[in-house]
Amino acid sequence: MESTTPAEDAPNAEPPPDLVGAVQRLAKGSVLVVGDAMLDRYVYGTVERISPEAPIPVVRVEREIAMPGGAGNVVRNLTALGAAVAFVSLVGDDQAGSDLTGLVGGQPGVEPWLLVQGGRATTQKTRYFASGQQLLRADQEDRSPIHAKLAERLLRIACDAMIATSVTVISDYQKGAITAGIASGLVAAARAAGRRVIVDPKGWDYAPYAGADVITPNRRELAEAVGMPVGTEAEIDAAARTLRERHGFGAVLVTRAEDGMTLLDGGGPIHFPAEAAEVFDVSGAGDTVVATLAAGLAGGLELPVAVRLANIAAGAVVGKIGTAVARSVDLLAALSPQGGALRKIVTAEVAAEQAERWRRMGYRIGFTNGCFDLLHPGHVHLLEQARAACDRLVVGINSDHSVRGLKGPARPVQPEAARAAVLGSLASVDLVCIFEEDTPLALLEAIRPELLVKGADYTVETVVGAELVQGWGGKVMLAELLPGHSTTATVARLRT
């Protein structure tokens, strides 16, 4: 049996030169997602005592966040890659359905069609956390098939949206939105319209998906679907081949967690080794795979190239805590020889998401900011003090435009990209964010650090954002300064 394993052929090879261009093509296409939408709620608090009513912890709730889950998470991942999305799904006529509709509609580049079924409970998963540990998950759901007339309407809307998009994703979580008739109807409509269909399946009966272009079971789902062992690569290859031939699938992509992925299409199997450097949480990784694969095919990539990018994207999200998304910058950082440093340079939105994940792990987040033009030992000393006082340190740096406004037209000496890359190479720095404003107030509000650090040439009263951070219970630290080190003085000496 023919088998190709990229890691065995060239374990230290650079990625193909067009792979960076392939990442950029992820934002060029449009994708239709049809499936089960859910609302994921995260409730955070502290536990200080045990209930007198039962031997259970009492959680004092401090904050809550909500985000789209299920097929909605596929949409989140697609928008994170810059793809245009049409989303057809179902919610109940309840508060969770209203919240979910608002969250989906608030994402950029999404055209939502969330139908409402009266009397139905919107699928909702609520997770409770304290001290970085998940204490409980409570699910509310109605798994019964949607009403027949509503199913007809959903299928009709999806088929119309299919014409305006390049690739269709069926995200089936078996929560009632995808009936057998809807699944087979979507595949038939896609064939008639010349569109490709990717299916993320559930259950053991794959007959309703027959004829789909790509199906993406995990190892356990593959074993249940064909009743064959999947313990070795050879067994996975045989089971995937059986599944493909049984239902006329164009290709079978088996996701194998820490063992990577296997793609079987008309040729021999291709094995993709796992790309993750560290694995913290596999939640939502399958959604990331499907979204990246769909964006790749919609952008005109060949299937093996799209799978390679999906594999890299999966490696990025399992290195994060919680249901995360992979962005193009994550993929580019993974492909770069300087990936470690470049991966630290993120937008405010990404920094806020990462800070929230760190909090779930119980980490204390610190923040400092500055121009950091011509990094010198004084900067390094301040950053090391800041990092020693927290678990994760986020550094905000003024953009070139912002520096010119503060320091004059001759500054900065180093452009923002160079300044960010140098900071990202330091072990004391965990994330770097470039901000356009004169002050980092908006960035502070997004990240909400527990510690704000500035040099001892400030007072607590003159530190920008001190009142803000103290308002949510954080602290301000004035770091010791090394005498004789100043960027302004250095620039003046260079010009004499």
SEMARNU-7994 format. One record per atom (N, C-alpha, C): x, y, z; residue in three letters. Coordinates in steps of 0.1 Angstrom, whole numbers, plus 5000, padded with zeros to 4 digits. Each point is the difference from the previous one (the first is absolute). Layout:
BEGIN
XYZala;...
***
This chain:
BEGIN
500849885000met;499250125000met;500950125000met;499750094991glu;500850124999glu;499750095012glu;501150065006ser;499850095011ser;501150115000ser;499550125002thr;500950115000thr;500050075014thr;501150015007thr;500150075012thr;501050124999thr;499550124999pro;500950114998pro;501150015010pro;499849975013ala;501050015010ala;501149904998ala;499749884994glu;501049904998glu;500850034988glu;499450064990asp;500750044987asp;501050115003asp;499750105008ala;500950115002ala;499750065014ala;500549945011pro;499750045013pro;500350155003pro;501050064994asn;500450135003asn;499850104988asn;499249954991ala;499850084987ala;499250135003ala;500350114993glu;499250125001glu;498649974993glu;499050075004pro;498749984993pro;500150044985pro;499249954991pro;500050044986pro;499950154999pro;500750064991pro;500150154999pro;498750064998pro;499049934994asp;498750064998asp;499049985012asp;500549945011leu;499149975011leu;499550135007leu;500950105000val;499650135006val;498950074991val;500249994987gly;499050044991gly;498749935002gly;500149875003ala;498849925002ala;499250055013ala;500750045010val;499450065012val;499250124996val;500650084992gln;499350134996gln;498849974992gln;499949894993arg;498849974992arg;498849955009arg;500349985013leu;498949955009leu;498950115001leu;500450134998ala;499150115001ala;499350034987ala;500249934990lys;499550034986lys;498749944997lys;499649905007gly;498849924996gly;498850035009gly;498949944997ser;498750015007ser;499549865003ser;499549985012val;499649875005val;498650015006val;499249904997leu;498749985006leu;500149895011leu;499650045012val;500049905011val;498549985004val;499749875001val;498649955004val;500249905011val;499450035011gly;500249905011gly;499450055013gly;500449935011asp;499450025013asp;500750115007asp;499450125003ala;500550115007ala;499849985015ala;501050045008met;499949995014met;500550135006met;499650025013leu;500650115008leu;500949945010leu;501250045000asp;501049965010asp;500150125010asp;499749975013arg;500250105011arg;501149955009arg;500850105005tyr;501149975009tyr;499850095012tyr;499849945012val;499850075012val;501249995009val;500650115004tyr;501250005008tyr;499850065014tyr;500649945010gly;499950055013gly;501149955009gly;499750015013thr;500949955010thr;499349915010thr;500749905005val;499549915010val;500750025013val;499250045011glu;500650035013glu;499449915011glu;499049934996arg;499449925011arg;499249884993arg;499649915009ile;499249884996ile;498550035005ile;499149974991ser;498650025004ser;499649925012ser;499250075009pro;499549925011pro;498849914997pro;499550014987glu;498949924996glu;500449874994glu;501349994995ala;500549884994ala;501550014999ala;500849904999pro;501450014999pro;500550044986pro;499650134996ile;500350054987ile;500650145002ile;500850054991pro;500650135001pro;499050114997pro;500050115006val;499250124997val;500850094992val;499650034988val;500750094990val;499450145002val;500950095003arg;499650144999arg;500350064987arg;498950024992val;500250034986val;500550144998val;501150024992glu;500650134997glu;499850054986glu;499949914991arg;499850054986arg;499549884991arg;499350034989glu;499549904991glu;500350054985glu;500349914992ile;500250034986ile;499249894992ile;499650044988ala;499349914991ala;500550014986ala;499949894992met;500549994987met;499249894992met;500050014987pro;499349904992pro;500849875001pro;499349895001gly;500649875000gly;499449914990gly;500449874999gly;499649914990gly;500350054986gly;499050004991ala;500250064987ala;500350145000ala;499650075011gly;500450145002gly;501550025002gly;500649905005asn;501550015002asn;500749984987asn;499449924991val;500549994986val;500050144993val;498950075003val;499950144994val;501050095006val;500249995013arg;501050085007arg;501449984994arg;500449874997asn;501349974995asn;500150054985asn;498950004993leu;500050054986leu;500250155000leu;499350075009thr;500250155000thr;501450035005thr;500549925009ala;501450035005ala;501049994988ala;499749924990leu;500949984989leu;499750114989leu;498950075002gly;499750114990gly;499049964989gly;499549875001ala;499149964990ala;498650065002ala;499250014989ala;498650045000ala;499249885003ala;498950025009val;499349885004val;498550034999val;499249904995ala;498650005002ala;499749885010ala;499250035010phe;499749915011phe;498549975001phe;499649874998val;498649965001val;499949905011val;499250045010ser;499849915012ser;498750035007ser;499949955012leu;498750005007leu;500250045015leu;499250085005val;500050045015val;498649985005val;499950005013gly;498650015006gly;499650145003gly;498850015004asp;499450145003asp;500350035015asp;501250005004asp;500450025014asp;501150105001asp;500450045012gln;501150095001gln;501349964994gln;500349875002ala;501249944994ala;500050024985ala;498949974994gly;499950024985gly;500250154996gly;499450095008ser;500250144997ser;501550045002ser;500649955011asp;501550035002asp;500849954989asp;499749874996leu;500849944989leu;499850074987leu;498850044997thr;499850084987thr;500850135000thr;500050075011gly;500850125001gly;501549974998gly;500549905007leu;501449974999leu;500449964985leu;499249924994val;500349964986val;500050124991val;498950085001gly;499850124991gly;501150105003gly;500650005011gly;501050105003gly;501449974994gly;500249884994gln;501349974995gln;500150064985gln;501250044997pro;500250064987pro;499949904989pro;499450044988gly;500049914989gly;499049895001gly;499050005009val;499149895001val;498650054996val;499349914992glu;498650024996glu;499249895007glu;499450035012pro;499349905008pro;498649984995pro;499649875000trp;498649964999trp;499749905011trp;499650065012leu;499749925011leu;498549995002leu;499549894996leu;498549985001leu;499649975014leu;498850045004val;499549995014val;498949905000val;500149905009gln;498949905002gln;499450035014gln;498750035000gly;499350035012gly;500049885010gly;500250035013gly;500049895010gly;501249925000gly;501050024992arg;501249925000arg;501150075009arg;500849925007ala;501150055008ala;501250014991ala;500650125000thr;501350014993thr;501149925007thr;500849934993thr;501049925006thr;501050105007thr;500349975013gln;500850095008gln;500949925009gln;501350035000lys;500949935009lys;500650105009lys;499949985013thr;500550105010thr;501149935008thr;501250065000arg;501149955007arg;500450095011arg;500249945012tyr;500450085012tyr;501449985004tyr;500850115002phe;501449995003phe;500350085012phe;501049945008ala;500550085011ala;501549955002ala;500950105002ser;501449975002ser;500649924989ser;499550034988gly;500649944988gly;499549864997gly;499049955009gln;499549864998gln;498550014996gln;499749914991gln;498549984997gln;499449925010gln;498950055006leu;499349945011leu;498849924995leu;499350054990leu;498849944996leu;499650054986leu;499449914992arg;499450044988arg;498549965000arg;499150104997ala;498649985000ala;499550024985ala;499349904995asp;499550014986asp;498550015000asp;499550094991gln;498550014998gln;499949984985gln;499149904996glu;499949974986glu;498749934997glu;499650014987asp;498949924995asp;500549934987asp;500249875001arg;500649934989arg;499049944990arg;498850035001ser;499049954991ser;500150074987ser;499749934989pro;500150064986pro;499150124999pro;500450104993ile;499250124998ile;498749974993ile;499050095001his;498749984994his;500249984985his;499249924994ala;500149974985ala;499950134992ala;499150085002lys;499950124992lys;501250105002lys;500550005012leu;501250085003leu;501249944993leu;500149874999ala;501149934993ala;499950034985ala;498850004995glu;499950044985glu;500550144998glu;499650095009arg;500550144998arg;501550015002arg;500549935010leu;501550015002leu;500749954988leu;499549894994leu;500749944988leu;499950104988leu;498850064999arg;499950094989arg;500950125001arg;500150065012ile;500950115002ile;501449964998ile;500449895005ala;501449954998ala;500349984985ala;499149944993cys;500349984985cys;500150134993cys;499250105004asp;500250134993asp;501350065004asp;500449995012ala;501350065005ala;501249924993ala;499849884997met;501049924994met;500550064987met;499150054992ile;500350064987ile;501050115001ile;499950085011ala;500850125002ala;501349975007ala;500249875004thr;501349975007thr;500749894992thr;501249975004ser;500949914992ser;500049855006ser;499949995013val;500149885007val;498949995011val;499549885002thr;499049995011thr;500549905011thr;499850045012val;500449925012val;498749965007val;499949875002ile;498949945008ile;500649975014ile;499650075010ser;500649985013ser;498949945009ser;500049865001asp;499049935006asp;500449965014asp;499350065010tyr;500349965014tyr;498849925006tyr;499149964991gln;498949915004gln;499150075011gln;499850134998lys;499150085009lys;498750034993lys;499749944989gly;498750014993gly;499950094988gly;501150084997ala;499950094988ala;500249924987ala;500949905001ile;500349934988ile;499349865000ile;498950004994thr;499349874998thr;500649934988thr;499649874999ala;500549924988ala;499650074987ala;498750054999gly;499650064988gly;500750134997gly;500450085010ile;500850124998ile;501449974995ile;500649905006ala;501449964996ala;500049954986ala;499149914996ser;500049954987ser;499650104990ser;499150095004gly;499550114991gly;501150104997gly;500950035010leu;501150094998leu;501049944991leu;500349875002val;501049944991val;499550004985val;498749964999ala;499550004986ala;500050144994ala;499650105007ala;500050144995ala;501450044997ala;501049975008ala;501450034997ala;500549944987ala;499649874998arg;500449944988arg;499450074988arg;498750035001ala;499450074989ala;500650144997ala;500450065010ala;500550144999ala;501550004997ala;500749895001gly;501449994998gly;500850055011gly;499549995012arg;500650045013arg;500649885007arg;501150025008arg;500549905008arg;499450005014arg;499949885006val;499449995013val;500949935009val;500350065012ile;500749945011ile;499149965011ile;500149885006val;499149965010val;500849975013val;499750065011asp;500549965013asp;498949925007asp;500249875000pro;498849915003pro;499949975015pro;498949945004lys;499849945013lys;499249884998lys;500149915010gly;499249875000gly;500849904992gly;499349894996trp;500649894993trp;499449994986trp;498950064997asp;499349984987asp;500450114991asp;500949984990tyr;500550104991tyr;499250004987tyr;499049924998ala;499349994988ala;499450144996ala;499450085009pro;499550134996pro;501050094994pro;501349985002tyr;501050094995tyr;500649944987tyr;499449894995ala;500649934988ala;500250104989ala;501249994993gly;500350084989gly;500750135003gly;500250035013ala;500850125004ala;501450004995ala;500650114998asp;501350014995asp;501149965010asp;499850055013val;500949975011val;499249975012val;500449905007ile;499449975013ile;501149995011ile;499850065012thr;501150015009thr;499749935014thr;499949875000pro;499849935013pro;501350005008pro;499950005013asn;501249975008asn;500249855001asn;501049955007arg;500349865000arg;498949925006arg;499450045011arg;498949935006arg;498849994991arg;499750114994glu;498850014991glu;500249914988glu;501249994994leu;500349924989leu;499849855004leu;500449965012ala;499949865004ala;498549975002ala;499250095005glu;498649985002glu;499249994986glu;500550084991ala;499350004987ala;500249884992ala;501249935001val;500249894991val;500249875008val;500150015014gly;500149875008gly;501349934998gly;501150084998met;501349954997met;501050065010met;501149935003pro;501050055009pro;500850124994pro;500450095008val;500750124995val;501250035009val;500749905005gly;501150015009gly;501350044994gly;500249964987thr;501250034993thr;499750084988thr;501150054994glu;499850084987glu;499449914989glu;500549885000ala;499549904989ala;498549985002ala;499649985013glu;498649985003glu;499150124997glu;500650125003ile;499350134997ile;499850014984ile;501149974993asp;499950004985asp;498949914995asp;499949885005ala;499049904996ala;498650055003ala;499950055012ala;498650045005ala;499650124991ala;500950104998ala;499650114992ala;499749974986ala;500749904994arg;499749964987arg;498649934999arg;499749925010thr;498749945001thr;498950105001thr;500250105008leu;499050115002leu;499850074987leu;501150044993arg;499950074988arg;499249934989arg;500449874999glu;499349924989glu;498649975004glu;499749985013arg;498649975004arg;499050114996arg;500450125002his;499150124998his;500450094989his;500949974992gly;500450084989gly;500550145003gly;500850005011phe;500650135004phe;501250034991phe;500250134997gly;501250034992gly;501349985008gly;500050035013ala;501249985008ala;499549995014ala;500849935008val;499849985014val;501350065007val;499750105009leu;501150065008leu;499849955015leu;500949925005val;499849955013val;500950085010val;499450065010thr;500750085009thr;500449915012thr;501350005004arg;500549905009arg;500750065012arg;499550125004ala;500550065013ala;501550014999ala;500749955010glu;501550025001glu;500749934989glu;499349914992asp;500749934989asp;499850074987asp;499450124999gly;499850074988gly;498849974992gly;500149994987met;498949974991met;500449914989met;499049934995thr;500249924988thr;498950034990thr;500550034987leu;499150034989leu;500049894990leu;498849954997leu;499949904990leu;499150054989leu;500550024988asp;499150034989asp;500249894989asp;500050044987gly;500149904990gly;501449934999gly;501050065006gly;501449945000gly;500349935013gly;501249995003gly;500449945013gly;499850105011gly;500149945012pro;499850085012pro;501150105002pro;499750125006ile;501050095004ile;499950035014ile;501149985008his;500050015014his;500750145004his;499350085007phe;500550135005phe;500349995015phe;501250005004pro;500450005014pro;499450125007pro;499749985013ala;499550115008ala;501050125000ala;499450125000glu;500850134999glu;500150075014glu;499349955010ala;499950075013ala;501449995007ala;500550115005ala;501150005009ala;499649965014ala;498950055005glu;499449965013glu;498549984998glu;499449915008val;498649985000val;499450035013val;499250115001phe;499350045012phe;498549965000phe;499450024988asp;498549985000asp;499649964986asp;499449894997val;499649964987val;498650044996val;499350085009ser;498650044998ser;500050094987ser;499149964991gly;499850084988gly;501049984989gly;501049915002ala;501049984990ala;499449954987ala;499049915001gly;499349954988gly;499450114992gly;499450095007asp;499450124993asp;501050084993asp;501250025006thr;501150074993thr;500449934988thr;500149875001val;500549924988val;499050024988val;498749985003val;499050014990val;500050144994val;500150115008ala;499950134996ala;501250034991ala;501249965004thr;501250034992thr;500049934987thr;499549875000leu;499949924988leu;499150074991leu;498850045005ala;499050074991ala;500550134994ala;500750085009ala;500550134995ala;501149974989ala;500849905002gly;501049964990gly;499449964987gly;499049915000leu;499449964988leu;499350124993leu;499350085008ala;499350114995ala;501050104993ala;501250015006gly;501050094994gly;500849944988gly;499649884996gly;500649944988gly;501249915003gly;500249965012leu;501249925003leu;499749854997leu;501049934996glu;499849854998glu;499849945014glu;499349895000leu;499649935012leu;501149975010leu;501149944995pro;501149975010pro;500650135006pro;500150114993val;500550135005val;499050055011val;498750004997ala;499150045009ala;500049925013ala;500249874999val;500149915011val;501350035008val;501150034993arg;501250045008arg;499850125008arg;499350104995leu;499750125007leu;499049975012leu;499149924997ala;499049965011ala;500849935011ala;500949924997asn;500849935010asn;500850105008asn;500650104994ile;500850105007ile;499050085009ile;498850044995ala;499050075008ala;499649925012ala;499849874998ala;499749925012ala;501150005010ala;501250004996gly;501150015009gly;500150135008gly;499550114993ala;500050135007ala;498950005011ala;498849954997val;498950015010val;500149915011val;500649884999val;500249915011val;501150055010val;500850104995gly;500950065009gly;499450125008gly;498750024999lys;499350105007lys;499049945009lys;499650075010ile;499049955010ile;498650044996ile;499049915000gly;498750034997gly;499749994985gly;498850034996thr;499649994986thr;500650124993thr;501149984993ala;500750114994ala;499949994984ala;500550104994val;500050014985val;501550014996val;500249964987ala;501350034994ala;499950114990ala;500950095000arg;500050114990arg;501249984991arg;499950084989ser;501149994990ser;501350035006ser;500150095010val;501350035006val;500549895008val;499149915005asp;500549885007asp;500649904990asp;499449994989leu;500649914990leu;501350054994leu;500150134997leu;501250064995leu;501149995011leu;499750025012ala;501049995011ala;500549865001ala;499149904998ala;500449865000ala;500949964989ala;499850074988leu;500849974988leu;501450085000leu;500150105009ser;501250085000ser;501149945008ser;501350014995pro;501149965008pro;500150085014pro;499450125000gln;500050085012gln;498649995007gln;499449884998gly;498649995004gly;499850035015gly;501049965009gly;499850035014gly;499850145003gly;500950094994ala;499950145003ala;498850064993ala;499849974988leu;498950064992leu;498649965006leu;499949885005arg;498849955006arg;499550085012arg;501050075006lys;499650085011lys;499450144996lys;500250044988ile;499550134995ile;498549984996ile;499150065007val;498649974998val;499250135001val;498750004995thr;499150115001thr;499550015014thr;499350115003ala;499450025013ala;498949895002ala;499349974989glu;498949895002glu;500649875003glu;501149964994val;500649875003val;500650015014val;500650115004ala;500650015013ala;498949985011ala;498850064997ala;498949995010ala;499649865001ala;499949934989glu;499649855000glu;501049925008glu;501350034997gln;501149925006gln;500050035015gln;499850125004ala;500050045014ala;498849935007ala;498949984994glu;498949935006glu;500349855002glu;500749954990arg;500449865001arg;501049985011arg;500950095002trp;501049995011trp;499350015013trp;499050095001arg;499350015013arg;499349865004arg;499549934990arg;499449875002arg;501049915006arg;501350024997met;501049915006met;500550055013met;499450125005gly;500450055013gly;501350094999gly;500450054988tyr;501150084999tyr;499750155003tyr;501050065006arg;499950155002arg;500650074989arg;499350094994ile;500550074988ile;500550145003ile;501250034995gly;500650135001gly;500050074987gly;500150145001phe;500150084988phe;500950125002phe;500850034990thr;500850125000thr;500050054985thr;500350134999asn;500050064986asn;501150104999asn;500250044987gly;501050104997gly;500350004985gly;500950094996cys;500450004986cys;501149894997cys;500949985010phe;501049894998phe;500850024988phe;500450134997asp;500850034988asp;501549985005asp;500849924992leu;501349975004leu;500149945014leu;499549875000leu;500049935013leu;501350005007leu;500150045013his;501250015007his;499949925013his;501149995008pro;499949925013pro;499050055010pro;499750134999gly;499050055009gly;498649944997gly;499749994987his;498749934996his;500049865005his;501149934997val;500149855003val;499849985015val;500650095008his;499949995015his;498650025004his;499350104995leu;498650035003leu;499149884997leu;500249944987leu;499249894996leu;500249885009leu;501249975004glu;500349895008glu;499450015014glu;500050125005gln;499350035013gln;498549984998gln;499450044989ala;498649994998ala;499649854999ala;500849934992arg;499749854999arg;500149935012arg;501050045009ala;500249935013ala;498850025009ala;499250104998ala;498950045009ala;498749944995ala;499949934988cys;498849954995cys;500349864993cys;499049944995asp;500149874993asp;500250024985asp;499350104995arg;500150034985arg;500150154998arg;500950044992leu;500250154998leu;499650044985leu;499150094999val;499650064987val;500650144999val;500750034989val;500750124998val;499250084989val;499650125003gly;499450094990gly;501150094994gly;500150024987ile;500950094995ile;499350104991ile;500450125000asn;499550114992asn;500349974985asn;499050024992ser;500349994985ser;500950114996ser;500549994987asp;500850114995asp;499350135000asp;498750004996his;499350125000his;499950065014his;499749925010ser;499950045014ser;501350055005ser;501149944997val;501350055005val;500350134994val;499750024987arg;500350144994arg;499250105007arg;498849975004gly;499250105007gly;500550035014gly;500749905006leu;500550025014leu;501550065000leu;500849954990lys;501450035001lys;500550094989lys;499150034990gly;500450094989gly;500249924987gly;500250074989pro;500049944987pro;501349924997pro;501050015008ala;501349934998ala;499949865006ala;499049975008arg;499949875007arg;498849934994arg;500049875001pro;501049915006pro;501249974991pro;501149965006val;501149964993val;499749864993val;499449915008gln;499749874995gln;498549994997gln;499549954988pro;498649994997pro;499349905010pro;498750015001glu;499349925009glu;500149854999glu;500149964988ala;500249854997ala;501349955006ala;501150084999ala;501349965005ala;500050015016ala;499350115005arg;500050015015arg;499249885006arg;498949974993ala;499249895005ala;500749864999ala;500749984989ala;500849874999ala;501149995010ala;500750115003val;501049995011val;499449975013val;498950075004leu;499349975012leu;499549865001leu;499549954989gly;499549864999gly;501149905002gly;501250034997ser;501149915002ser;500549985014ser;499550095010leu;500449995014leu;499249905007leu;500649925008ala;499449905008ala;499050065010ala;500350125005ser;499150075010ser;498750054994ser;499850004987val;498950054993val;499149894994val;498750005004asp;499249894995asp;499150044988asp;499650134999leu;499250054989leu;500450144997leu;500050054988val;500350134996val;498850064992val;499550115004cys;498950074992cys;500450144996cys;499750034988ile;500350144995ile;498750085000ile;500050125006phe;498850085001phe;500350134994phe;498950054993glu;500150134992glu;499850125009glu;499349995011glu;499750125008glu;501250055007glu;499950125006asp;501050065008asp;500249925013asp;498949955006thr;500149925012thr;499549864998thr;500349915009pro;499549864999pro;498749975006pro;499250105003leu;498849985008leu;499149904993leu;499850004987ala;499149914994ala;500549865001ala;501349984998leu;500749875001leu;499849955015leu;500250085009leu;499849965014leu;498649955003leu;499050074995glu;498649965002glu;499849874993glu;500649974989ala;499849874993ala;500749895007ala;501150025006ile;500849895006ile;499749985015ile;499750115007arg;499650005014arg;501149935008arg;501250055000pro;501149935008pro;499850025015pro;500549915008glu;500050015014glu;501250095005glu;501050024992leu;501150085004leu;500450104988leu;500250125004leu;500550104990leu;501350055005leu;501050004991val;501450035004val;500550124992val;500650105007lys;500750114994lys;501350025008lys;500950094994gly;501250035007gly;499950095012gly;501049995009ala;499950085012ala;500150154998ala;500250054988asp;500050144997asp;498550055000asp;499149915001tyr;498550045001tyr;499649995015tyr;498950065003thr;499349975012thr;498749924996thr;499449935010val;498849934997val;499050094994val;499950125005glu;499050104995glu;500250044986glu;501249994995thr;500350054986thr;500149894990thr;499849875005val;500049894990val;498749994993val;500150014987val;498849994992val;499349865002val;498850005003gly;499249885002gly;500049945014gly;500850075009ala;500149955014ala;498649995007ala;499250114998glu;498750005006glu;499149894995glu;500149984987leu;499349894993leu;500349875005leu;501349965001val;500449875005val;499649985015val;500250115008gln;499749985014gln;498549995001gln;499250054991gly;498649995001gly;499549864999gly;500649914993trp;499649864999trp;500849915009trp;500750075010gly;500749925010gly;501549974997gly;500550064989gly;501449984997gly;500950095008gly;501349984998lys;501050085007lys;501050074990lys;500650115004val;501050074992val;501349995007val;501049964992met;501449985005met;500950104993met;500950075008leu;501050094994leu;501349935001leu;500649964988ala;501249924999ala;501250095002ala;501049945005glu;501350065002glu;500750044987glu;500650114999leu;500650054988leu;501549985001leu;500749964988leu;501450005000leu;500550144995leu;500950065008pro;500450134997pro;500950004987pro;500050114993gly;500850024988gly;499649944987gly;498749965000his;499449944988his;498850074995his;500150064988ser;498950084995ser;500049994985ser;498949974993thr;500050004986thr;500250144994thr;499450105006thr;500150144995thr;501550045001thr;500749975011ala;501450035001ala;500849934990ala;499749874998thr;500749924990thr;499950064986thr;498850044996val;499750064987val;500850134999val;500050085010ala;500750135000ala;501549984998ala;500649895007arg;501449984998arg;500349954986arg;499149924994leu;500249954986leu;500050124990leu;499350105003arg;499850114991arg;501150115001arg;500949995011thr;501050105002thr;501349964992thr;
***
